[in-house]
Amino acid sequence: MKGYVSTRAFLFFSERLHLELNSLWLRAFKDDQVMWTVRCSSMKAQVGQGGNVVVTTPKRVVQFQADTHEETKAWLRVLALVTSKDISPFIALKDELGTGAFGSVHQGIVEHSSKSATAPEEVYAVKVIKKSKTDRRIIPRLRREIDIQQRLLHDSIVRLVDAFETKADIYIVMELVKGGMLVDRLICMHKFRESDAQYVMQQLLEAVNYLHNCGVVHRDLKLDNILCTYEKGLKVKIADFGLAGRLTHDAERRCSVSRGENADFRQLKSYVGTPLYMAPEITGDSEYDEAVDLWSLGIVMYALISGELPSFDPDDEHMQPGSVATPDSPVWKTVSPYAWSLVHGLLSRDPLKRLNAQAALEHDWFKRSSELSDKPLDVDLVSLREQEKNLRKYVHLVLAMNKFKSIALEHTEGKEKKVVGDKHFASIDE
């Protein structure tokens, strides 16, 4: 809900603010500048004298009224819902769809008291995060994920519909993508051609180009985070913005993400991502920008066409891929030379020489579709899926070790202390 209201100063309602309310926060703007933000989980709303709205937060008490009595009543109704600390008036949780590092995912059906019996159900995926079972350092990351993703709107990005936070839980309501992970869909296809890989990469590059124009860097692009719909063809969507960061350079971004809370854009520095997909410049010691996402997409494209993840230098403490300067797999000899040319451009170790998303979309691999091989790729996608599973196990192991180190240090020293732990996942941009 959003709209202009008059807030009370002393005895009069005079100051005009633009309020934006969802189930996670209430935000006030004046002249397009954020004046204040308060989370619904920490505020109370009630009717004041004369029927105006009184919002009480830990830092302030705000009284306001809308332009009409009916609009003011509407604000009261919605505020009563979002501060009820209960998701049940909004969504009924059904079957569990899966579990992840930070919680479970359930099928959720929107509750409409006035909905027609013949109307189709609105079904979503609801991520449920138990705060008591989650490292407290992860909570700000989840809030940032919500703040970023709910402002994104692109056909190839999983849509975040809403979010709820109570004292015990965080609920993230997302578009339900029924086709599963990309690799699983490809295995079911039996015949996967170079043209199919081109179609997938085009969608991913268009989505990443959109993200970068919005000042958003995903930082965890990998096969596990690419989902398929049930629509005809290989329609894909990028998921999981838990490690996403925001930056700016040159000029204001063209997306409303820049208007969000704590939109202090900058170059990024934190050592985050998934080993194997992380760009060489992500070291934790130097700044980087959106070029890291293009490296990750280069790894994705390499894996899709070759059926394997790049080899690694076992002596590299950062688990960076080994040499990718020449194609080792015989499958590269069966596809057009433009395919390897694009992979090579995406996997340039120098981020200044690496192709950006727009340049990649203008590459000959997309312009010369008629010259692509029409033969099914001779790749072992089942083996690729197993490689991804093993990588996932490694990630979960590192997360568990970091949590154990955190608990051990707190008990040993008797005070809070930032845990450096394993550099792969220790720090997140605040």
N, C-alpha and C positions, 0 to 999 in steps of 0.2 A: 504494500500500500504506500502511496506517496501523495504529497500535496502541500500547498502553502497553508500555514497557520499563523496566528498572531499569538505571541508569547507575552506573558505578564511581566511588567517591570514596575515595581511599587504598586500603585493603585490602578494602573491602566494596562490594557492589552495593546501594545504598540509595536514591538519589534516583529518584523515579518521574517519567518524562516521557512525553508523548504525541508520537509521531513520525508525520510525514506525509511520504511519499516518492513522487515521480513521476520521470519521466525527465529532469526539469530541475533539481530541487532536493530537499534533505532539510531539513525544518523541525521544530524541537522546540518543544513547548508545555508550560507548567506553569501550572495553574490558568487555562487559556484565554488565557494571555499568551505571546506569541512570545518564546522565550528566545534562539534563534539560528537562522540559516538559512545553508546552504552549498550552492553550486551543484555539481551532479554532475560537471561538467566540471573542477572544481578539487579533487576529493577522491579518496581511495583507500580501498578497503574490503578487509579481510582477516580471516582467522580468528585469534583470539588464543588465549592459554592457556586450557584448559578449554572450548574451543569457543565462547567469546563473540565478539562482533563488535567489531572495531577499525576506526574510521573516522578517517582522518588528513586534516586540512584545513590550509590555510596558517596558521590561527590557533589551532587546538586539535586535540587527540587525544581522541576520545570512545570509551569502551568500554561496551558494553551487552549485555544479554541479555534475551530475552523471557520470558514466564511458563513456557513449555515448551521443551524441546529442539527439537521440530519447528518451532515458531514462530521460534526463533532461526535454524535452518537456512534457513527460508523468507526471512528477512531477508537472509541471506548470499547466497542465489541471486539475489534481485532486485537487491541492491546490486551484485553482480558484473555484471549485465546493464547497469544504468544508468551504470556507470562504465567500460564497455568502450570508450567513445569511438567507437562504431560503430552506425549505425542499422540495418544489415542484419539483425541478429537479430530486429528488430521489424517492419520494413516493407520491401518490395521496391519500388523506384521504377520506374515504367513511363513511359508516354508523357508528353511535356510538354504541359500544357494551356494555358500562356500565360506571359507575362513581365510584370513590373511594375517599379516604380522601384527596388526593393531586392532583386530576385531572380527566380527562375523558380518556376512552380507545376507539379507533376507529379502524375499519378495514382499513388497508393500502395496496395499490397495488403498486408494484414496477414499476416505469416508465422506459421503455426501448425503446429508439427511433428506435433502429434497430431490435427490436424483431419481430419474425415471427408472422403473424396473427393467425397461427394455434398453436403456442406455448402456454402452460398453463400459466395462470396468477400466479405470485408469490404474495401470500396473507399473510399478517402478522397482528399482533395486535400492535397498536401504542398507547403508553401512552403519553398523552399531558398534560404537567404541566405548568400552567400559573404562572410565577414568581410573578406577581403583586398580586396574590391571595393566595400565599403560604408563610407561615412563613419562614423568611429568614434563620432560623436555620435549616430548612429542606433541603435547597439546597445542602449543603455539603454532607448530607446523600444520596441524590439522585446521586450525582457524585460518591460517594463511591460505591453505589449499581451498577452503570454502570461499574466502574473500576474493581470490583470483578466479576460480573456475565458474562461479555463479555469474560473472560478468562476461563470459565468453559465449559466443553464439556462432557456431560453424558446423556444417553438415558432417565433417569428419572429426569432430571432437565430442566426446560423451558429455551430454548436457547435465549440469547440476541443477536440479529443480528447486531444491530448498534444503534447509538445514535447521536442526533444533538442538539446543543445548540445555541440559538440566544439570543439577548438582552432581548426578551420578554418571550421566551418559552424554555422548554426542551422537546425533543421528544425521547422516548425510544422505539425502534423497536424490537419486540419480536416474537418468534415463536407463531403462532396462534394455540391454543389448543382448539379444537372444542367440546370436550365432556363435558365441564362444570365441576363443582365442584364434588368431589368424592361422597359426601353424596347424591346429586341429582341423580347421576348415580345409586347408590345402591338402592334408592327408586324405580327407574324404573325397576330394575332387579326383584323385588318381592321376589326372593329367594336368600338369602345371607348366604353362608355357612362358616364354620370355615376355610375350605381350601381357600376360596376367601380372607378372612382376612389375611391368611398366605401369599398369593401371593402379596397382597398389601404391607404388612409389609416388605417382602423380598426386594421389589423394593426400598422402602423408606430407609431401612437400607443400601442397597448397595450404594444409592446416598449419604447418610450422611457419610458413610465410605469414599467415594471419596472426599467429601468436607473436611473432617477432615484431610485426607492425604495431601490436598492442603493448609492446615492451615486456612481454612474458617469455621466459626461457623455461622449457619443460625440465631439462636436466636428468630425465630418467626414461628417455625413449629407448624401447627395447621390444623384442617380439612379444614378451609377456603382456605388454601394455598396449597392444594393438588388437582390437576386437572386431568381429565381423557381425553384420546384421543378417537377417534372414531374407533380405531383398535379393532380387535377381542380380547375379554377378558378385564380384568381390568388393562389396561396399565395406569400407573399414572406418573405424573410429579410434582416436587416441584417448586413452584412459589414464587415470592415476596422476594427479597433479600434486602429490604430497611433497615432492622435492622442488616444485616450481619456484622460480625467483623472478624478481622484477628489476628492470634496469632502464636507463634512458641515455641517449646521446644524440646530439645535434638539435633536435626539436621535440616539441610535445608529441606524444603518440596519438594516434587517431582512434583509439579505443577507450571506452569508459573505464577500463581497468585503472587508468591513471587517476581517476577520481576517488579511488578507494582509500580505506583507512591505512595510514602509515605508508602512503605512496611515495616514499623517499627513494626515487630511482637512483641507481648507481651501478657501477661495474660489480660483478659478483666475485666472490673469493673462496667461499667455503668448499671443502673437499667432500662433495656429495655425488651420489649416482650409484650405478651398478658396475662393479668391476667388469672389464671387457668392453663395455659400451662407453666408458668414460674417455673423453678427449685428453690428449697428452698434456694440454695446458692446465688441466685441473690438478693442481699439486697441493693446494692449500697455502701456498706461499706467494702466489701472484694472482692478479685479477684476470678475469676472462669475460666473454660476452656470449651472445647467442650462437656464435660459431660452434659451440660445443654440441648443440643439437644436430648440426649437419654432420658432424663426425659420427654421432650415434646412428643417424639414418644411413650413413655409409656402411656401418656394420650390419644394419638390418638388410640393406640391399645385397651386400656380400653374402649374407647367410641365406637369403631367399633364392639366389641364383646358384650358389655353390652347394647348398645343402649342409653347410658346416660353418661353425664360428671360426674366426681367424685364429691362427696359432699364437701362443704366447711365449715370451722370453721367461723361462723359469727363474732367472736371476733378477727380474724386474720387481721390486717391492711393491710397485703400484699396480701390478697385473695389467699393464698395457699390452695391446696386441703386438706381436712381433712384426717382422717386415711384411708389408702389404704392397710393396712396390711392383711385384710381378705376380701374375695369377698362377697359383700352384695347382689348382684343381683342373682336371681335364675338361670339366663342364664349361669353363670359360672359352674353350676353343669351339664350342658348339653354338655360342650366342654371338650376336653382332658385336663388332669392336667398340661400338658406342657405349655398350653396357659397362665394359671395363673402364672406358674413359671416364664415365660419370662416377663410378666407384672410386677411381683414383683421384678425381677432383674433390670428392667428399672426404676422402681419407688423407688429405694433405696434412702433415704434422705441423705445418706452419699455418695458424689460423688466419693470417692475413692473405694467404694464397688459397685457402679453402673456399670452395664455391658457397655462396649464400643461397638461400632458398629460391629467390627469384632467378638467379643465374642458373641454378640447377634445372628449374622448370623450362628454361630456354635452351637447354642442352640438346644436341642432335639426337640423343636417344629418344626424346619425345617428339622431335620434329620429323624424324625419318621412320615412322612406324611401319611403313611398307617394307622396310629392309630388315625388320626383326625376324628371327628364326621362328617358324611355326611348329617346330618339333617339340614334343614334350621334354622338359628338362630331366636328365637322368640324375636325380638327386635323392638322397635318403632322408626324407623329411621326418621319418620316425626317429632316426638317430639324432636329428636336429632338435626334436622335441625333448629327447632324453638329455641332451646337452643343456637345454634351458632348465630342465628340472634340477639337474645337478647344480647349476648356477644358483637357482632359487634356494636350494638347501644351504649352500654356502652363505648366502645373504642372511637367511634366518639364523644360522649359527653365529655369525658375527653380531647380529642384533642381540641375541641371547647373551653372548659373552660380554657385550658392552653393558647390558642391564645388570649382569652379575657384578661386573667391576664397579659400577655405580653404587650398588647396594653395599658392597664390601668396603668401599672407601668411606661411605657415609657412616657405617657402623664403627669403622676403625678410628676415624678422626672426630666423630661426634658432631659434625657440622656439615653443611652443604658445601660441595666443592664440584667445580666443573670437571667432568671426567673426559680426559683426552681419549683414552681407549684406543680402539682400532681406527685409524685415520679414514677408513672407507666410509664410516657413518657417524663419526663423532660430532661433527659440527654442522649447524644449519644456519643460514643467514637469518638474523632476527628481523 
